[in-house]
Amino acid sequence: MDEPHICVTCGAQFPAAPAPPSSCPICEDERQYVGHDGQRWTTLGALRRDRRNAVHPIATSLTTIRTEPSFAIGQCAHLIETPAGNLLWNCVNLIDDETVRAVEERGGLTAIAVSHPHFFTGVADWSRAFGGVPVFIHAADREWVTRPDPAIRFWDGETTAPLSGSGLTLIRFRHFADRPQWSVNARVAQRRRARRRGDRPFRQNASATQPWRIWRTGSVGSARAEAVNLPPMTADLIRLLPFDHPHDGWPDGIVAVDARDAIRRSATC
């Protein structure tokens, strides 16, 4: 039986077929890159043979899920637990019985929401593993969905609530002012604390030749010509969102102390 094809470089999934596509539109976009070895493909079955998901709680009602050894651009997902059900914020390609059990032990999964195409990855397989839960993707990113699925729900506007009564809000941002979407962020208010997740708060450094950190415990970015082109920061995050501890879509991407001022200082550098 044919399996969906997965781009080794970025993690984008494509429909099952005898042969993979000739190229990956995510990698060919200027915000991504094609690897030095050219376009390469794998499958979920192959990932299951030599990788596993590490599931770690990182805060109250917040668990990170990342694939080890790292795959694609090293993206991870966050399981957010709420009284109205659990939301998987962003996604990884690998889903297996061990991961399903770990999520079920934390209350299961009610919905999935994704910030931008680098995290569409395995949303179809994850949805099916949990009974066909809905997958929320902003309508402006419709053209970037490389593996369509009936579970995907495209939403419009600036905000939406994926789980009624959960305290979760999806907020639309843009990676580039003159390019299609590519960024949605999630906020969850718990105990008068709000957390913001996504990859929006990056700053670009055109002279960098290696990845660098914005903050001491913050997000990792890279501006190498062949690497992901990260957008300049704006004041939108600070102006629009109350938050204490922002997490991004990669391991250890958290500003644990004085987050708002740290982001404000980074934006002015």
Helices and strands as residue ranges (DSSP letters): E 4-7, E 13-16, H 25-28, E 41-42, H 44-50, E 52-59, E 62-68, E 76-82, E 85-89, H 97-105, E 111-113, G 117-119, H 123-129, E 135-138, G 139-144, E 152-155, E 159-160, E 168-172, E 184-190, E 193-197, E 212-213, E 220-221, H 236-240, H 259-268
